[in-house]
Amino acid sequence: MNAELAADRQVLADLVRRFAGDEIAPNVQAWDDAGEFPRGLYARAAELGLLGLGYPEELGGTPASYSLKLPAWVALARHGKSGGVLASLFSHNIGLPPVVLHASDAVRREVVPPVLRGEKIAALAITEPGGGSDVAALRTTARLDGDHYVVNGEKTFITSGMRADWITVAVRTGEGRGAGGISMLLVPGDAPGLTRTRLSKMGWLCSDTATLHFDNVRVPARYLLGHEGEGFRMIMGNFNGERIGLAAGALGFSQACLDEALAWARERKAFGTALVEHQAVRHKLVDMQMRIASTEAWIEAVSAEGDALEAAGRHNAPEWVAQICLLKNHATQTMQFCADQAVQILGGMGFMRGTVSERIYREVKVMMIGGGAEEIMKELAARQMGWL
């Protein structure tokens, strides 16, 4: 890593640490209790340049490599201590990339800058009540009628689904089933016929999650992303960035669990001495650090490889996609282990609302499922490595 990149990473990580520690972490429990966080947080994150990180300068963003973004992602999780905040505050990172890459220039300029300024919220809608992992089987339809598409169907488990002003929706424009008939359509949040139902969850309590209902929703044809039938390829490519982000978040949350568990073990007395003086507790902490270190090294390597491949024009190289899948599983398993061990070290306090470890313990499973469940990641990795 060159000195300039290392310096930029440090500056960005420090900025994010202060923002997350001062403006997110102290409020997370209240936001969880309320079931949402203030919409003004988008504007604050935008003011610091965080919403635009990785987006083209002409659209109001700041171009950034995976390696540069990585410490920001990790710091947001470690010091913000809330997957719910991160999921909704940065839902545009899965909703906007297809727009940036495949929309017309006019649509890009209409949609992207207000989102990066924190004025509008963007979301991605792929999963349906009838299925999630089998993207090629989706049933929501978009029928061309003059200069509009008419959309019918449902999407569920949609992050920022209640608030989103722009929703990037996977639809079926072709006949029959299969990947070939899938397209991506940008749907305005105020389109007549679009209704939303809030969902209650085990974790991510301050992130709004919704089922979306499309009842003859008319969407201007100019909001088609790319061409009809190209949606499946867009979805698969979009997953790479999402999965690296999930791995980085899992690393940060693992570190947050270790931070809390170590502090507690140093302060809490049992049998006349601090918990950390007991070998059984020390070994739990060491096991946490061991998994964190391996995850950190792997994600650094995958990020650097991704930057090199992008520079070479090989964005979706099979060997890299396989590494992302394996990394995503490893990172979320590390998070699961660290959350479990932290709760065990905290004992009864680890079962109480308000502790970091209790919150992260409840958020583990959505990290292991979202963006591709463990079983799907293993299968995709095997295929990308040519084992099938």
HURAUR-V880535 format. One record per run of one state. SS is the DSSP state (@ for helix, = for strand, . for the rest). FROM is the first residue (numbers start at 1). TO is the last residue. Records with the same first field share a line. If there is no record, write none. Layout:
BEGIN
SS: FROM-TO, FROM-TO
END
This chain:
BEGIN
.: 1-2, 35-39, 48-52, 54-56, 60-61, 63-65, 81-82, 90-91, 96-96, 103-104, 117-121, 126-127, 129-130, 132-134, 138-140, 146-147, 160-165, 173-178, 189-193, 199-208, 226-230, 268-268, 271-272, 278-278, 312-317, 352-355, 370-373, 385-388
@: 3-34, 40-47, 57-59, 66-80, 83-89, 92-95, 97-102, 105-116, 135-137, 179-181, 221-223, 231-267, 275-277, 279-311, 318-351, 356-369, 374-384
=: 53-53, 62-62, 122-125, 128-128, 131-131, 141-145, 148-159, 166-172, 182-188, 194-198, 209-220, 224-225, 269-270, 273-274
END
